[in-house]
């Protein structure tokens, strides 16, 4: 498994392997246990999300504090953008963590809130696992920045690329899905970034959702980002050739080339941001049921997407 990753990265991102000192294989071997479904160590990145996380709740606050503590423990110059707001009688908070001062940013995001109903809904794939994967990816970037700063810093400044990690609050409807009762955090952030000019510097938004449970096909949804999809598909083919979820030859959704699934990418897509939407279709069978719990997560799926997205982000930086 790790040998395959090393081989494909030699092909796709040779500058990292030739010039840099970090070993991707070693990093993943050491850090994937942090995503364990069974190891309850204090450093576990996945298990703290195993709770309801409805907006404004005590559980939501605990998850927010866990995320912020994680980034405070990092070595790199991570900057926190924290925004609290109220809507429809609820309190929401978006968390954005930025690494690097650059002219363009790759943004990777997921929502951390869970549905209000049914009561007790955890949303392990929707989207607790994706949030844990964001933390893992951040740790990967942080290690690279810390150990290979001379290598990565030129790409994080001037004409280079930086990274923004976004945890949206309020993706789920509070009552029934409609334009004014859904996507609270993403609508808020897209509006703020449009006014500040930040949207003009977002090169790509990668949105994760419904990952970590049963493996389902993940189509390519937008023509503008199909070449990014092809890069990720190449990484997947090297990492798990016997279990492919990405198919670059599947153009079903590319024909429409528009919003077919409403999710946190919509306000950004409508504002002209390039979007790579990583959500399975059809949705997992546990979607929006109480069975979307940690018993229905698959360790191999969580690990797979943590590794692939770590490598994918570095591949994006390498191609600037």
Secondary structure as UniProt FT lines:
FT   HELIX           2..12
FT   HELIX           14..19
FT   HELIX           24..31
FT   HELIX           32..35
FT   TURN            42..43
FT   HELIX           47..49
FT   TURN            55..56
FT   HELIX           58..72
FT   STRAND          78..87
FT   TURN            88..89
FT   STRAND          90..99
FT   STRAND          104..111
FT   TURN            119..120
FT   HELIX           124..128
FT   HELIX           129..147
FT   HELIX           149..152
FT   HELIX           153..156
FT   TURN            158..159
FT   STRAND          161..168
FT   TURN            179..180
FT   HELIX           184..196
FT   HELIX           198..201
FT   STRAND          202..209
FT   HELIX           223..225
FT   HELIX           226..239
FT   TURN            241..242
FT   TURN            248..249
FT   HELIX           252..256
FT   TURN            264..265
FT   HELIX           266..270
FT   TURN            271..272
FT   STRAND          275..279
FT   TURN            285..288
FT   TURN            290..291
FT   HELIX           294..296
FT   HELIX           299..318
//
